[in-house]
Amino acid sequence: MLQITATEFKTNFGKYLALAETEDIRITKNGKSVVKLSAEKKKNWVDELREIIGDISVSDDFDEKEFEMNRVVEKYESLG
């Protein structure tokens, strides 16, 4: 985790804003930690879908790749 002063953060805001996407940054003022800056957690498509349509019953161990593979196999088998 990178640690910088509030003055440094204010002076180079854009630089640290971009850096916070990949690394946590702790900002200090008068030698004391005042805030931690970190990237927002990325959501997977199931979580985004839940936000749009409400709670859906998809287990947490849902395997997206296996689901897609099954769809391909079913489509191939239906061609016949």
N, C-alpha and C positions, 0 to 999 in steps of 0.2 A: 504494500500500500504506500502510495506516495504521500508525503506530508509537506504542506506549503503554508506560508503565512497568508493572512487575509489580504494584505497589501499586494503580495505577489499574485494572488488569485484575481484581484481587482484589476491589476495592471495588464494581465495576460488572460483575460476571461475566455476569449475564443479558443485559445490553445488548450486550456484546461477543460473546457466544456467538451471539446472533441476527444481529449484524452480520457475523460470520464466514461466514455462509451466502452472502453476496453480495460480500464483499471480504476480501482477505488482510490479516491483522493480524500485525505483528511486535511481540513483547513483549521489553522490555529490563529488565535488572537491573544496577544500578550502572553504567549507561551502555553496557553490552554487550548485544548481541542474544543472547537465550537460546532463543527458540522462535518459530516461525512458525505461525500458526493459519489454516487455510483450509478451505473446504467440501470435503466428500468428493465425489469425482467421481461424477456420475450415470451409471448404466449404461443402455445401450439394451436393448430387450427381447431381442435376439439374445444379448447377453452374459449376461443373466439366465437364458435358456434353456440356454446352454452350462453354466452352473454347476449347473443342476438335473439335466440328463440327460447331462452329459459333453460332450466335444468333438464338435461337429457340423460338417459340411463346408458352411459358408455363407461365401462370399467376403466380404472386407471392403468390396467395392464393391456389395454387395447393396442394392437400392433398394426400400425398404419400400413407398413410394407406388406404384411401378410394379407390384409384386407384388399389392397390393390392387386396383389398377385391372384387372389381368389376371383376378383372381378375379371381379370384377363383370361383366366382359365375358363370361367363360365361363358364368357363371350366367345372364346375359341370353340368350346364344346357345342355351343348353340349353332355354329356355322356348319357343323357337321358331318 
